[in-house]
Amino acid sequence: MIPIDNFLVLSAILFSLGMYGVLARRNAVLILMSVELMLQAVVINFVAFAVYLNPETFTGIIFAIFVIVIAAAEVGLALAIILRLFRNRQISNVDEADLMKW
């Protein structure tokens, strides 16, 4: 069986890459992809702890599925907002899109 440390290191690396992407990028689509990386790191942690701590129950896996469903809804809503922003202003840069004026 693979040690849980490997999963935790993988999750930490994914979360760190996602955090860097959120803080360093200006493009809204790239920021959204970075947030998804961070959510997938959380899912890896949920599943790893669920399997290693109590394999008989599916609590961690149920939480992981819940996070995946919420992430899918978040992506749909965020992409709709980004598309509306791009159609109205022809930009996807979050620094230039801080005004809510039409």
Phi, psi and omega in degrees: 000140182286135180295151182292337179300324179297318179292322180291323177293316177300317179295319179295321178295314179298317180295321179295318177297319178295317179296319176298318180296322179292319184279333187259339186270156176247336181286133185294325180291320178292325176295319178297320177295324178292323176296322177295323175299318180295320178294323178291330174296321177295320179297319178299319177297315179302312183292319180297314179291326178295319182286321186276328184273316182211087185290346182284329181260158182250028184297312180295323180290324176295318175298321179297317178296321177299317179296321179295319179294316178296322178295322178294318177294321179295321179294317179299314180292316181294320178294324176296319178294318180295318178296319177296318178298316181292322179292325182278323187240353182059033175223154170232019178275124184287338177290326181271351184255027184276348178268137179264025181269136179267000000 
